[in-house]
Amino acid sequence: MRVKSDDWNFVRASAAIAALAVAGFVFAAGSEAQSAANYPTKPVRIFVPYGPGGVGDVTMRILAQKLSANVGQQFVIENRPGAGGMIAMNGVLGAPADGYQIAQVGNGQSIAASLFKKLPYDVLKDFSSISITATFPVLIAVPGASPYRSLKEVVAAARQNPGKLNLGAINPGSTQNLSAHLFRQTTGADFTIVPYKTTPDLVTALLRGDVDVGFDYYAGFQGELQDGRIRVIATSGDDRDPLLKDVPTARESGFPDYIVTSWNALATRAGTPPEVVKVLNAEINRAIAAPDVQEKSRRLGITPRGSTAEEMHDRLRRDIGKWREVIDKAGIPKQ
């Protein structure tokens, strides 16, 4: 059977189209790989959900400075505080998925997933995790003149006087505030939780004796720890705080289920080429390991540490579930 010339023309045309398609795919794949290999070729913006001068901002600037020096391109901090981190996250979502816009994420986003009635994004699906950048515990402190020397003494006093002991922390929905709620839920003791607008307000309340126990980070209590006006009786992490080696963890103090480790991390928009994410992960981990970054961060009560992208994503997922349960049990209204 002879094949008609029209049929041959169709076959030739189809083969040509297929060849062009394959060539296009190979070219696109090659271009993406080349782009990843050269990344970054221009400044990278880091959207920080806090105002200038805070610990979250300062530690990210330390990291950005090291990244800029290592990579040869500027990593520029853009402060976008407010709305539970949504302003910073939307800055990434509104930009191309090319790795040139990344956001600082962490505990705040895992809490926001349950604290807000509706978010304009799904933090697990709409973002690509890059790496954890730092971890830090919550400090559990009492006034310097407090009779309580340990967590067991605090809990025992609360059980003897239900509702009489006050736990102070900053605004509802913050990690510090939810840490106080988790402490009440974990111990089963009847504490009254008193919210404050800012850390200085909480510190003033502790110094005046308005609250019996305060929950905040090292940077918040640092000034008063030096002269003994505030005393830390426990920390909330898995291990002892390097700056407070003589202070036991809550787990060492007899409360093994009370563990709170806050963390910061970086993420970019979902759909960013995997090779770009790999470059970012490698450079971030390299910068974090630098001795000067370690030293500067530790002075602020932060333990700098990196991770794989997968580890960060899993941490975010687990913490969303953890804080959702705390929020629901505490009856904190959604915003």
N, C-alpha and C positions, 0 to 999 in steps of 0.2 A: 504493500500500500504506500503510495507516494504522499509525502506531506506537502500541502499547498504552500506557495510562497508566503501568503498572508499569515499562515500559521507559524512559519519560521520567523517572520518579522515579529510576531507577538512574543514568541519564545525569546528572541534576541532582546526585545524591549524589556521583557520581564526580568531577564538575567541582568541587564544593565541597571535597572531600578534596584534590584536586590544588591548588586555590587556597590551602588552608590549609598544605599542604606547602611551596609556593613562598613563602608569607608567612613560614613558620617558618624557611626557609633564609635569606631576606633578613634577618629579624630576628636570626638567629644570626650571620650574616656582619657585620651592622651592629654587633651587640654586641661581637663580637671586635675589629672595627676601632676601636670606641669605647674598648674596654679597652686596646688597644695605644696609642691616642692619649693616654690618661690615664696610662699606665704610667710610673713605678711609683706606686702609691697607698699603699704601705706599705713598711717596711724590706725590703731585699734582703740575704740572707745569702750570704756568700762562704766556702765551705769550703776551707781551706788545708791541704794534706797535710804540713805541717811544724809544728814547735813554735814558740812565740813567740821572737822575738829573732833568728832567722836571717835571711839576706839575702832568701830567698823570702818570708818573712813580712813583713819590714820594707817591701820594695818594694810588696807588695800593700796594705799599710796606707797607704802614700803615695798609691796610686791610689784606694783606697776613700775616703780623706779628701776628695780632689778630686771624686770622683763625688758624694759626699754634698752637698758645697757647690754643685755645679753643678745637680743634679737637685732638691734640696729634700727628699730622702728619705735615710735612713741606709743606707749599705752597710756591713754589720756583718761583721767578720772572725770566723770560728769555726775555731780550730785543731783539726784532726783528723788528727794524724800517725799513721804506722804502716801496716803491711801493704802496703807498696809503693804507697801512695796509695789503696788500695781503700776505706778507711774514709771518706775525704772523698768519693770518687766515689759510694759507696753512699748517702751523705747526700742527694745530688741525686736519685738513682734512686728513693729512698723518698718523695720529695715530689711534689706535683702538677707537671705540665708547664706552668707558668705564668710562668717566668722570675724567680721570687722566691727561688730557690735556684740558685746557680751554683758551679762548682768551678774551682779553679786547676789547670790541667793543663800538660803540656809534655813535656820529654824523659823524665821519669820514667814517664809513661804509655806512651810509645812503646817504652821498654825493657821495661816490665812485660808488654806484650803477648806478648813472646817469653821472658821470664825465668821466668814462672810457668806451671806445667803447665795450670792452668785458672783463668780469671778469671770472676767472676760477671756479667760484662757484656762487650760488644764496644764498645770505646771509639769505633770509627768509626760504629757503627750505633745505639747506645743513647744517644748524646749529640749535641747540636747545637753545632757550633763557633760561637763568637762572634767572638773576635779574639785574635791574638797581642798580648802586652802588653810584652814585653822580650826582648832577646837578649844573650848574653854568651859570650865564648870561654873555653876552658880555657887556663891559663897553664902553660908548661913551664919549670920552674925548677931551678936547681942551687944547692948551697951557695955562699956568697960566696967561699970560698977555692978553689972547684973550678977545675981547669985547663981545663975545657971552656967555650969562648966561643960556640959555635954548635951547632946541631943536627947539622950535617955532622961536626963533631968527635966528638960523642957517638956517632953511628952508626958512624963509622970505628973508634972505640975498641971498640965492641961487636963489630964484625966481626973485629977482631984478637984479641979475647979473648971468645969465645963463652960466654954464660951468666954472665959475671963482673960485668957492670954491672947494677945494680938500678934498676928503675922503681918508685916508690912512689905509691900512690893509696889513697883510702879504700875501704870495703868493696866486695867483688865485686858487680857488678850496678849500681853507681852510674855516673853519666855519666863521672866522673873515672877510675874503674877501667877502664871499657870504652874510654875514650880512650887509656889506656896500651896496652891490647890492640890497638886499631886502629893505634897507632903501630908496635908490633912487627910487625903483619901488613903494614902499608904499606911499611915499610923493609926487611923481610925479615931484619933483624938479630936475633941471639939474645940477648934481654934476659931477666932474671929479674924477674917482677912480684911485688912485695911488698905485700899488702893491710894497711891499718891501719883501726882502728875509727872514728877521728875525725880531723878535720883537724888539731887540735892535736898528736895523736900523729904524724901525718905530718910536721908542721913540726919537731917535736923530732927525729925520725929524720934529716931533712935537715940540721939544725944539727949533729947528732953525726956526720954522714957515714955513717950506716947505709945510706942509699940515695944513689945518684948523681944521680938525676933525680926530681923530683916533679911530679905533675899535680893541679892544683886551680884554684879560682877566685880572682879578685883579692882578695875579702874574706878568704879563708883565709890568703893570704900577705902581706896589706897591712902588718901590724905590722913584719914583718922586712924588707920591701922598703925601708923608710925609712932604715934604718941599714946597708943593704948586706949583712946577714947571709944573705939569700937573694937570688939574682940570676935574673931571668927572661931566658931566651935565645930564646924564641919564644912566639907565641900561636897559637891553633888556628883563628881565625875567617877569614872571607873578607877582612876588612880589618883594619888595625892597630887595636889597642885605643886609644881616645881618651886614656886615662890613661897609656899606655905607648907614646907615639908613636915613640920611638926603637927600639922592639923589633920586629923583623920577624915576619911571620907564617911559619908552617911552609911555606906555599906559596912565599913569597919566599926561604925558606932552602933551596930545592931539592927540596921534597917536595910537589908540586902535588896529589897525591891525598889528602893528610892535611888534612881540613877538619872541624872539629867546632864547631858553634855551638849552644850550649844555648839554650833559650828557655822562657818562661813564657807562658801564655795562659789564657783563660777559656772555659768551655763550660757548657751547661745541658742539661736532659733533652730527649731527642728528643721531638718532638710539641709542643714549645712553639710558640705561634703565630709565624709568620715575621715579622710586624710587630713583635712584642716583641723578637725577636732583632735586628731592624734598629735598633730604638731603643737597645738595649744596645750594639750595635756602634758606632753613631754617638756615643753618650755616652762610651764607653771611649776611642775615638780622639780625641775632643775633650779629654778629661782628660789623656791621654798627651801631647798636643801642648803643654800648658801649660808655660811656662818653668820654674816652680818644681818641677813634677814631673820635668822633664828634668834639672834641676840636682841635685836630691836623689838621684835614681836613679844618675846618672853618678858621683857621689861614692862609690857602693858598687860601682863597676865594672860597672854594668848600663847597657845602651843601651836606653832606653824607645822602643818603636815599636809602632804598631798595624798592622792588616791587615784585609782583608775576611774574612768567614767562610769563603769558599771557599778563600782562600789558606791559612788556618790548617788547614782539613781536609786539604788536599793536603800540607802540611808534615808533619802527623801521620802520614798514610799513608806518605809516603816514608821518614820516620825509623823507622817500624816495620820496614820492609824492610831498612833500613841496619843497625840494631842486631841484628836477627835473624841476619844474616849474620856479624856480629862475634862474637856469642854462640856460634853454631854452630862457627865456626872455632876459637874459643878453648877449646871443650869445657867451658864453664861449665855445671854441672849445673842443671837447672831446679828451681825451688822449689815 
